[in-house]
Amino acid sequence: MRRLALALLLSFFTVHFLFAQVGEQRTDLSVGLNGGIVLNSVSFNPTIKQKMKVGPTVGITARYICEKYFSLHCGFQGEINFTSVGWKENNETSEKGYQRTIHYVNVPLLASLGYGRERGGLKGFLVVGPQLGFCIGEAEKDGARFYSAQLAGRSDQHDLKVQRKFEYGITGGLGLEFSTKSGHRFIVEGRYFYGLSDIFSNTKKDPFGRSANSTIIAKVSYLFDVKKTSPPLTQKVKSEK
């Protein structure tokens, strides 16, 4: 799995290098804020019945567009996000079941490909790349504790704290961006994160062979341009005329 993540990083920089040889150069830097909701489950093996756990995500975004390759706007995007994920177990005898909330600082490192208006209009885009994360805290809520019929014994996952705080995986998504001519950008986006690392140890003596996060993300962002590509000299002459 680590080799797969490394291969994705190498592909990321290879694609950029190829684009840089033939595309029109851009130096557009935009920064801003993002926020939204996540729907998360943990891929346990052996399987545990779950519902999607809803949590918030909020962070900062920086995007650099470096090339225009035919009609594609190619660049890089980095984020620092604070996200609450975890899992919520199905409970057949009570709605007040067990749930675990895990708080992460996530850093997606994304390739960005856009098609549409660079400024003053609508653009669709694709983002894809690796995501790194670090667990900064966790909390549990066990409504079933108050039901004596369900207290025969706690499950393995209830007794375990997060053992592997560092997380890595692959994320990608699609979105729409509306920009003004003055450089304000409003973005709606959907993503999916597939965890390649486990939150618990997965040796033969451990209860789970796999315990990785799987996340659906819906978010909105507001960016503003801090650096724009200067128009070519021929365009400046035409505008002066």
C-alpha positions as CSV (number, residue, x, y, z in Angstrom):
1,M,0.0,0.0,0.0
2,R,2.8,2.4,0.7
3,R,4.3,1.7,-2.7
4,L,1.0,2.6,-4.2
5,A,1.0,5.9,-2.4
6,L,4.5,6.6,-3.6
7,A,3.6,5.7,-7.1
8,L,0.8,8.2,-7.0
9,L,3.1,10.9,-5.9
10,L,5.6,10.1,-8.6
11,S,2.8,10.2,-11.2
12,F,1.6,13.5,-9.9
13,F,5.0,15.2,-10.5
14,T,5.5,13.4,-13.8
15,V,2.3,14.7,-15.2
16,H,3.2,18.2,-14.2
17,F,6.6,17.9,-15.8
18,L,5.1,16.8,-19.1
19,F,2.5,19.6,-19.1
20,A,5.3,22.1,-18.3
21,Q,7.0,21.3,-21.6
22,V,4.1,22.3,-23.9
23,G,1.5,24.3,-22.0
24,E,1.0,28.0,-21.6
25,Q,2.6,29.2,-18.4
26,R,0.4,30.5,-15.6
27,T,1.3,32.0,-12.2
28,D,-2.2,32.1,-10.5
29,L,-2.2,31.7,-6.8
30,S,-5.4,31.6,-4.8
31,V,-6.0,31.1,-1.1
32,G,-9.1,30.9,1.1
33,L,-11.3,28.9,3.5
34,N,-13.3,25.7,3.1
35,G,-15.9,23.9,5.2
36,G,-18.5,21.2,4.9
37,I,-19.6,17.8,6.2
38,V,-18.2,14.3,6.1
39,L,-19.9,10.9,6.1
40,N,-17.5,8.3,7.5
41,S,-17.4,4.6,8.3
42,V,-14.5,2.4,9.3
43,S,-13.7,-0.7,7.1
44,F,-13.3,-3.3,9.8
45,N,-12.2,-6.9,9.1
46,P,-14.0,-8.8,10.7
47,T,-17.0,-6.7,9.7
48,I,-19.0,-4.6,12.1
49,K,-22.5,-3.3,11.3
50,Q,-22.4,0.5,11.0
51,K,-24.3,3.6,10.0
52,M,-22.5,6.5,8.3
53,K,-21.2,8.9,11.0
54,V,-21.7,12.6,10.2
55,G,-19.1,15.1,11.2
56,P,-17.7,18.6,10.3
57,T,-14.7,19.6,8.3
58,V,-13.1,23.1,8.1
59,G,-9.8,24.3,6.9
60,I,-7.7,26.5,4.7
61,T,-6.9,26.0,1.0
62,A,-4.1,27.2,-1.3
63,R,-4.1,26.5,-5.1
64,Y,-1.5,27.3,-7.7
65,I,-2.3,27.1,-11.4
66,C,0.9,26.7,-13.3
67,E,-0.1,25.7,-16.9
68,K,-2.9,25.9,-19.5
69,Y,-2.7,22.8,-21.6
70,F,-5.1,23.3,-24.5
71,S,-8.3,23.9,-22.6
72,L,-7.2,22.4,-19.3
73,H,-6.0,24.5,-16.4
74,C,-3.4,22.4,-14.6
75,G,-2.0,23.0,-11.1
76,F,-1.5,22.0,-7.5
77,Q,-3.7,22.4,-4.4
78,G,-2.9,21.9,-0.8
79,E,-5.1,22.1,2.3
80,I,-4.9,21.9,6.0
81,N,-8.2,20.6,7.4
82,F,-9.6,19.8,10.8
83,T,-12.0,16.9,10.4
84,S,-14.1,14.7,12.8
85,V,-14.7,11.2,11.6
86,G,-15.2,7.8,13.3
87,W,-18.0,5.2,13.2
88,K,-21.5,4.7,14.6
89,E,-22.7,1.1,15.2
90,N,-26.1,-0.3,14.4
91,N,-28.0,-1.2,17.5
92,E,-31.0,-3.4,17.0
93,T,-32.5,-3.0,20.4
94,S,-31.9,0.8,21.0
95,E,-31.3,3.9,19.0
96,K,-28.8,5.0,21.6
97,G,-25.9,2.8,20.4
98,Y,-22.1,3.1,20.5
99,Q,-20.2,5.7,18.5
100,R,-16.6,6.8,18.3
101,T,-15.5,10.3,17.2
102,I,-11.9,10.7,16.0
103,H,-10.5,14.2,15.3
104,Y,-7.8,14.6,12.6
105,V,-5.6,17.2,11.1
106,N,-5.7,16.3,7.4
107,V,-3.3,17.5,4.6
108,P,-4.5,16.6,1.1
109,L,-1.8,17.2,-1.6
110,L,-3.8,17.4,-4.9
111,A,-3.4,17.7,-8.6
112,S,-6.0,20.1,-10.0
113,L,-7.4,19.9,-13.5
114,G,-10.0,22.5,-14.6
115,Y,-12.1,23.1,-17.7
116,G,-14.0,26.3,-18.3
117,R,-13.5,30.0,-17.7
118,E,-10.3,31.1,-15.9
119,R,-12.0,34.2,-14.6
120,G,-15.5,35.7,-14.8
121,G,-17.5,32.5,-15.3
122,L,-18.1,28.8,-14.5
123,K,-15.5,26.1,-14.5
124,G,-15.6,22.4,-13.7
125,F,-12.6,20.6,-12.1
126,L,-11.1,17.4,-10.9
127,V,-8.8,17.0,-7.9
128,V,-6.9,13.8,-7.0
129,G,-3.9,12.9,-4.9
130,P,-2.6,11.5,-1.6
131,Q,-3.9,12.7,1.8
132,L,-2.0,12.6,5.1
133,G,-3.5,12.9,8.5
134,F,-2.7,12.8,12.2
135,C,-5.1,12.0,15.0
136,I,-5.3,14.8,17.6
137,G,-8.0,13.4,19.8
138,E,-11.0,11.0,20.2
139,A,-14.2,10.6,22.2
140,E,-16.7,7.9,22.6
141,K,-20.4,7.8,23.4
142,D,-22.1,4.6,24.5
143,G,-25.8,4.9,25.0
144,A,-26.1,1.2,25.4
145,R,-24.3,1.4,28.8
146,F,-27.7,2.2,30.3
147,Y,-29.4,-0.9,29.0
148,S,-28.6,-3.9,31.2
149,A,-29.5,-6.3,28.5
150,Q,-26.7,-5.0,26.4
151,L,-24.0,-5.0,29.1
152,A,-22.9,-8.6,28.9
153,G,-19.6,-7.5,27.5
154,R,-17.9,-4.7,25.5
155,S,-16.7,-5.4,22.0
156,D,-13.0,-5.3,21.0
157,Q,-13.3,-2.0,19.2
158,H,-14.9,-0.3,22.2
159,D,-11.9,-1.1,24.4
160,L,-9.2,0.1,21.9
161,K,-8.0,3.7,21.6
162,V,-6.5,4.8,18.3
163,Q,-3.2,3.0,18.1
164,R,-1.9,4.4,14.8
165,K,-2.3,8.1,14.9
166,F,-0.7,8.7,11.5
167,E,-3.0,8.1,8.6
168,Y,-2.5,8.1,4.8
169,G,-4.7,7.3,1.8
170,I,-6.0,8.5,-1.6
171,T,-8.6,11.2,-2.1
172,G,-10.3,12.6,-5.2
173,G,-13.4,14.5,-6.3
174,L,-15.2,16.7,-8.7
175,G,-16.5,20.2,-8.3
176,L,-17.8,23.5,-9.9
177,E,-16.2,26.9,-9.5
178,F,-17.8,30.3,-10.2
179,S,-15.3,33.1,-10.4
180,T,-15.6,36.9,-10.8
181,K,-13.4,39.0,-13.0
182,S,-11.9,40.6,-9.9
183,G,-10.6,37.2,-8.7
184,H,-13.2,35.9,-6.1
185,R,-13.9,32.2,-6.4
186,F,-16.9,30.3,-5.0
187,I,-16.6,26.5,-5.1
188,V,-18.8,23.5,-4.4
189,E,-17.2,20.1,-4.4
190,G,-17.7,16.4,-3.6
191,R,-14.8,14.0,-2.7
192,Y,-14.1,10.5,-1.5
193,F,-11.2,9.4,0.7
194,Y,-10.0,5.8,0.8
195,G,-7.7,5.1,3.8
196,L,-4.7,2.9,3.1
197,S,-3.6,2.8,6.7
198,D,-5.3,1.3,9.8
199,I,-6.3,3.0,13.0
200,F,-5.7,-0.1,15.1
201,S,-2.7,-2.6,15.0
202,N,-3.3,-5.4,12.6
203,T,-0.9,-8.2,13.6
204,K,-2.1,-11.8,13.9
205,K,-2.7,-11.4,17.7
206,D,-4.9,-8.2,17.2
207,P,-8.7,-8.4,16.8
208,F,-8.8,-6.7,13.4
209,G,-7.0,-7.3,10.2
210,R,-8.2,-4.0,8.8
211,S,-9.6,-0.8,10.3
212,A,-9.3,2.0,7.8
213,N,-11.4,5.2,7.4
214,S,-13.7,5.5,4.3
215,T,-15.1,9.1,3.9
216,I,-17.5,10.9,1.7
217,I,-16.9,14.7,1.8
218,A,-19.2,17.5,0.7
219,K,-17.7,21.0,1.0
220,V,-17.8,24.6,-0.1
221,S,-14.8,26.9,-0.5
222,Y,-14.2,30.6,-0.9
223,L,-10.8,31.6,-2.6
224,F,-9.4,34.9,-3.7
225,D,-6.5,35.5,-6.0
226,V,-3.3,36.8,-4.5
227,K,-1.3,36.5,-7.7
228,K,-2.5,36.6,-11.3
229,T,-0.8,35.8,-14.6
230,S,0.1,39.1,-16.4
231,P,-1.4,39.3,-19.8
232,P,0.9,39.0,-22.9
233,L,2.3,42.2,-24.3
234,T,0.1,41.9,-27.4
235,Q,-3.0,41.9,-25.3
236,K,-1.8,45.0,-23.4
237,V,-1.3,46.9,-26.7
238,K,-4.8,45.9,-27.9
239,S,-6.4,46.9,-24.7
240,E,-4.7,50.3,-24.8
241,K,-6.0,50.9,-28.3
